[in-house]
Amino acid sequence: MTRPISDHRYLSIGRRAGAIPELDGLRGMAILLVLLRHSVYPVLEEHGEILAIGRWDIATPLLNGWIGVDLFFVLSGFLITHHLMKRWPATFDLSFGLRYWAKRILRTFPAYYAAVLIAMLGVIPLFAPAVDDFGYAIAVHALFMQDYLGSELVVAFWSLGVEEKFYLLCPIVLYWIKTSSIKTSVATLACLALLPAALRVITVTTNDAFISNYEAFFWMARAPFHLAMDGLWIGVICALLVNHDNFPLRGNDRAARILCNASLALLAVAMLPVAWFDALLFLPSAILLNIISIGFGGLLLSVCIGETIISRLLRTVWLRVLSVLAYSLYLVHLMLVPLALKVTAQLFGTAVSHPLLHFLLFLPIFVSMALVASALLHFTVEKPFLILKDRIRL
């Protein structure tokens, strides 16, 4: 069946009926964290520090903005499972599977392949990917294998390889869950969520001689799908609990606030003290990645079951706008870093010699450019296919 789209307002950023508005806010927060890391990193790389207070630099929590990717994973695991569980047919058939995959393809492929083309053609001034063999790089990205084989075009594309593999695996796991008890399902998913942490620890400890820098750690222990799926399965657990008929915490604002506060405290402890990846603390990072996913899982669960201290913030319009543009923003923002650095230097001259001032001047220029570019990609490429996707009912 299809739904009519004659009343679809093309430039609308309105929410769907039945959507959980706080999840849009969390998606907006996720892309904001990623933007902050990639805005502070080039400035820090040039100056060595932004503003040091003793041995701690105010850039530290911003450098840890990579946790935004883990929040994206938790959200993906939750939303895919949430929608599948609500629409799962009595008998899983080929037609349902094809509709599921058609929706996934329309959601992710067009904007992604457009971004790959933009990177390959060097459309954005000053951006030139360091690629030795474009044919090989294109094949890797076309098959979504960049999480294992490296993302030479744009490093941020690695997470799309993880996401697509999860889209394949998730219905298979859910098919099994449909025939199991809630306790068995949660226990199994918890094991799947903890497994990457154990595998990362093994990878780091057995390859200690090779993992001597951030790049080596990233591609060997962070990016591959089997080492990056913690948050995805934690999101699945959250969806399973929220959709269970006898979930006791649903509508309990007190429990929601307690869970939210505990999750925020856990994330603050993880994010504030040290820039884990950049300080080359690889073994702690292997474990921390799992803890961060648990923290985001608790945060997501809290806003789904009741009103929390951040619920009103997550429903704000500006986070909704970031949420709508999040996918396109993620795809294009890194390609704009060199141009934004150049524009900042030309506009403000010697002012960029001061690290904090350099960052404060660069940040709005970079974010503004990224928002404009992402809006262009969203409304010219992503949005038309989203409209087609919405016409397909599971």
C-alpha positions in Angstrom: 0.0 0.0 0.0 1.1 3.6 -0.5 0.1 6.8 1.2 -0.8 10.0 -0.8 1.8 12.7 -0.8 -0.2 15.5 -2.4 -0.3 17.4 0.9 3.4 16.9 1.5 5.1 20.3 2.3 8.4 19.9 0.6 10.3 22.3 2.9 8.6 21.2 6.1 10.5 20.1 9.1 7.4 19.0 10.9 7.3 15.7 12.9 5.5 12.6 11.9 2.3 11.6 13.7 3.3 9.2 16.5 7.0 10.1 16.5 8.8 10.6 19.8 10.0 14.2 19.6 12.8 13.7 22.1 14.5 11.3 19.7 14.8 14.1 17.2 16.5 16.1 19.8 19.0 13.3 20.6 19.8 13.0 16.9 20.4 16.8 16.8 22.7 16.4 19.8 24.5 13.6 18.1 25.4 15.6 15.0 26.3 18.6 17.2 28.8 16.6 19.1 30.4 15.4 15.9 30.6 18.9 14.5 32.2 20.2 17.7 35.0 17.5 17.5 35.7 18.3 13.9 35.7 22.0 14.5 38.1 22.0 17.5 40.4 19.3 16.1 42.1 21.3 13.2 42.5 24.4 15.5 44.1 22.2 18.2 46.3 20.5 15.6 47.7 23.9 14.7 48.1 25.5 18.1 48.6 22.5 20.5 46.0 23.8 22.9 42.9 26.0 23.1 42.8 27.2 26.7 44.7 25.1 29.2 43.6 25.1 32.9 46.5 23.3 34.6 46.9 20.1 32.7 43.3 20.1 31.4 42.3 21.9 28.2 38.8 23.2 27.5 39.1 21.4 24.2 39.0 18.0 26.0 35.2 17.5 26.0 34.9 18.8 22.5 37.5 16.4 21.3 35.4 13.6 22.8 32.6 14.6 20.4 33.2 11.4 18.6 30.7 9.9 21.1 28.0 11.5 18.9 28.6 8.6 16.4 27.8 6.1 19.3 24.6 8.1 20.0 23.7 7.7 16.3 24.2 3.9 16.6 22.0 3.7 19.7 19.3 5.7 17.9 19.5 3.5 14.8 19.2 0.3 16.8 16.2 1.7 18.6 14.4 3.2 15.6 14.8 0.2 13.3 13.7 -2.2 16.0 10.8 0.1 17.1 9.4 0.4 13.6 9.9 -3.3 12.7 8.2 -4.5 15.9 5.2 -2.3 15.3 4.7 -3.5 11.8 6.0 -7.1 11.9 3.6 -9.4 10.0 2.2 -12.6 11.4 4.4 -14.4 8.9 7.6 -12.9 7.7 7.5 -13.1 3.9 9.6 -12.0 1.0 7.3 -9.1 0.3 7.9 -7.6 3.8 11.6 -8.1 3.5 11.7 -6.3 0.1 9.7 -3.4 1.5 12.0 -3.1 4.5 15.0 -3.0 2.3 13.5 -0.6 -0.2 12.9 1.8 2.7 16.4 1.4 3.9 17.9 1.9 0.4 15.8 5.1 -0.2 16.8 6.4 3.2 20.5 6.0 3.0 21.8 5.3 -0.5 21.0 8.4 -2.6 22.5 11.1 -0.3 25.5 8.8 0.5 26.3 8.1 -3.1 25.9 11.8 -3.9 28.4 12.6 -1.2 30.8 10.0 -2.5 30.5 11.6 -5.9 31.1 15.1 -4.5 34.2 13.9 -2.7 35.5 12.0 -5.7 35.1 14.9 -8.1 36.5 17.5 -5.7 33.5 19.7 -6.0 34.2 21.5 -2.7 37.2 24.0 -3.0 40.4 23.0 -1.2 39.1 19.5 -0.4 41.1 16.8 -2.1 41.0 13.2 -0.7 44.3 11.4 -0.4 43.4 8.5 -2.7 45.9 6.4 -4.6 43.5 4.3 -6.5 40.1 5.9 -7.1 38.7 2.8 -8.7 39.4 0.8 -5.6 38.2 3.5 -3.3 34.9 3.8 -5.2 34.4 0.0 -5.1 35.0 -0.1 -1.4 32.5 2.7 -0.7 29.9 1.4 -3.2 29.9 -1.9 -1.3 29.9 -0.2 2.2 33.1 -2.0 3.2 34.9 1.2 4.3 34.7 0.2 8.0 37.0 -2.8 7.2 39.0 -1.5 4.2 39.4 2.1 5.1 37.5 5.3 4.0 40.0 7.1 1.8 37.4 9.6 0.4 36.0 11.0 3.7 36.9 9.3 7.0 33.4 9.9 8.4 31.9 7.5 5.9 33.2 4.6 8.0 30.1 4.5 10.1 27.8 4.1 7.1 29.5 0.7 6.5 28.6 -0.3 10.1 25.0 0.9 9.7 24.3 -1.0 6.5 25.6 -4.3 7.9 23.3 -3.8 10.9 20.3 -3.2 8.6 21.0 -6.6 7.1 21.5 -8.4 10.4 18.7 -6.7 12.5 15.7 -8.4 10.9 17.3 -11.8 11.3 17.9 -11.2 15.1 14.4 -9.8 15.5 12.9 -12.9 13.8 14.5 -15.0 16.4 13.4 -12.7 19.2 9.8 -13.0 18.1 9.9 -16.6 19.2 11.7 -16.0 22.5 10.8 -14.7 26.0 11.6 -11.2 26.9 14.2 -12.3 29.4 16.0 -14.6 26.9 15.9 -11.8 24.3 17.3 -9.1 26.5 20.0 -11.5 27.8 21.0 -12.5 24.3 21.1 -8.9 23.1 23.1 -7.9 26.2 25.7 -10.5 25.2 25.8 -9.1 21.7 26.2 -5.6 23.1 29.1 -6.6 25.4 30.9 -8.8 22.8 32.5 -5.8 20.9 34.1 -4.5 24.1 35.7 -7.9 24.8 36.9 -8.2 21.2 38.3 -4.6 21.3 40.3 -5.4 24.4 41.7 -8.6 22.7 42.5 -6.6 19.5 44.3 -3.9 21.4 46.3 -6.2 23.7 47.3 -8.6 21.0 48.3 -5.9 18.5 50.0 -3.6 21.0 53.1 -3.2 18.8 51.0 -2.1 15.8 48.5 0.1 17.6 50.8 3.0 18.4 48.8 5.9 17.1 45.2 7.1 16.8 44.8 6.1 13.1 45.9 2.5 13.8 43.6 2.2 16.8 40.7 3.6 14.8 40.9 1.3 11.8 41.9 -1.8 13.8 39.7 -1.5 16.9 37.1 1.2 16.4 35.7 1.1 12.9 35.1 -2.6 11.9 31.4 -3.5 12.3 32.0 -6.4 14.7 33.9 -4.0 17.0 31.5 -1.1 16.7 28.0 -2.6 17.2 27.7 -2.1 21.0 25.3 0.9 20.6 23.2 -0.7 17.9 22.3 -3.7 20.1 21.8 -1.5 23.1 19.3 0.5 21.0 17.6 -2.8 20.1 17.3 -3.6 23.8 15.7 -0.2 24.5 13.2 -0.7 21.8 12.4 -4.2 23.0 11.7 -2.8 26.5 9.7 0.2 25.4 7.5 -2.0 23.1 6.9 -4.7 25.7 3.3 -4.7 27.0 4.3 -5.3 30.6 7.3 -2.9 30.8 6.8 -1.5 34.4 8.6 1.9 34.0 6.4 3.3 31.2 4.9 6.6 32.2 7.0 6.7 35.5 8.4 10.3 35.5 10.4 9.7 38.7 12.1 6.6 37.3 12.7 8.5 34.0 14.4 11.4 35.9 16.6 9.0 38.0 17.7 7.1 34.9 18.3 10.3 32.9 20.4 11.8 35.7 22.4 8.7 36.1 23.0 8.4 32.4 24.1 12.1 32.1 26.5 11.6 35.1 28.0 8.5 33.4 28.5 10.4 30.1 30.0 13.4 31.9 32.5 11.2 33.7 33.4 9.6 30.4 33.6 12.8 28.4 35.2 15.5 30.6 38.4 14.3 32.2 40.6 13.3 29.2 40.5 13.1 25.4 40.8 9.4 25.3 41.6 8.7 21.7 43.9 11.7 21.2 45.7 10.9 24.5 46.5 7.4 23.0 44.7 5.7 25.9 43.6 2.8 23.7 42.9 0.0 26.2 40.7 2.2 28.4 39.0 3.5 25.2 38.2 -0.1 24.2 36.1 -0.4 27.3 34.9 3.1 27.4 33.1 2.8 24.1 30.8 0.3 25.6 30.2 2.4 28.7 29.3 5.4 26.5 26.8 3.3 24.5 25.2 2.1 27.8 25.0 5.8 29.0 23.2 6.8 25.8 20.9 3.8 26.0 19.9 4.9 29.5 19.3 8.4 28.2 17.2 7.3 25.3 15.2 4.9 27.5 14.6 7.7 30.1 13.0 10.1 27.6 10.8 7.3 26.2 9.3 6.4 29.5 8.7 9.9 31.1 9.5 13.5 31.5 13.1 14.3 32.4 15.3 17.3 33.0 16.3 17.4 29.3 13.0 16.5 27.7 12.0 20.2 27.1 15.5 20.9 25.6 15.2 17.9 23.3 11.9 19.2 21.9 13.4 22.6 20.8 13.1 23.7 17.2 16.8 24.2 16.6 17.5 20.6 17.6 14.7 19.5 15.3 16.3 21.4 12.4 19.7 19.7 13.2 17.9 16.4 13.3 16.4 16.8 9.9 19.7 17.8 8.4 21.8 15.4 10.5 22.4 12.8 7.8 23.4 15.3 5.1 25.4 17.2 7.7 27.3 14.1 8.6 28.1 13.3 5.0 29.4 16.7 3.9 30.8 18.6 7.0 34.3 17.2 6.9 34.8 18.2 3.3 34.3 21.8 4.3 37.0 22.0 7.0 39.9 23.2 4.7 37.7 25.9 3.1 36.3 27.1 6.4 39.9 27.3 7.8 41.0 29.4 4.8 38.0 31.7 4.9 38.6 32.3 8.7 42.3 33.1 8.1 41.5 35.5 5.3 38.7 37.3 7.1 40.5 37.7 10.5 44.2 37.6 9.7 46.5 37.7 12.7 43.5 37.1 15.1 43.8 33.4 14.3 47.2 33.3 16.0 45.4 33.1 19.4 44.1 29.5 19.7 40.9 30.3 21.6 40.0 33.2 19.4 40.8 31.1 16.3 38.4 28.4 17.5 35.6 30.9 18.3 36.0 32.5 14.9 36.3 29.3 13.0 33.4 27.5 14.6 30.5 29.7 13.3 32.0 29.9 9.8 32.5 26.1 9.7 29.0 25.3 11.1 27.3 27.9 8.8 29.0 26.4 5.7 28.1 22.9 6.8 24.4 23.9 7.4 24.1 25.5 3.9 25.8 22.6 2.2 23.8 20.0 4.1 20.5 21.9 3.3 21.4 21.8 -0.4 22.1 18.0 -0.2 19.1 17.3 1.9 16.5 19.2 -0.3 18.0 18.3 -3.7 18.9 14.7 -3.2 17.9 13.3 0.2 14.3 14.7 0.5 12.9 13.4 -2.8 13.8 9.9 -1.9 12.5 10.3 1.6 9.1 11.2 0.2 9.3 8.0 -1.9 10.3 6.0 1.1 7.3 7.3 3.1 5.0 6.0 0.4 6.1 2.4 1.2 4.2 0.8 4.1 5.7 -2.2 6.0 
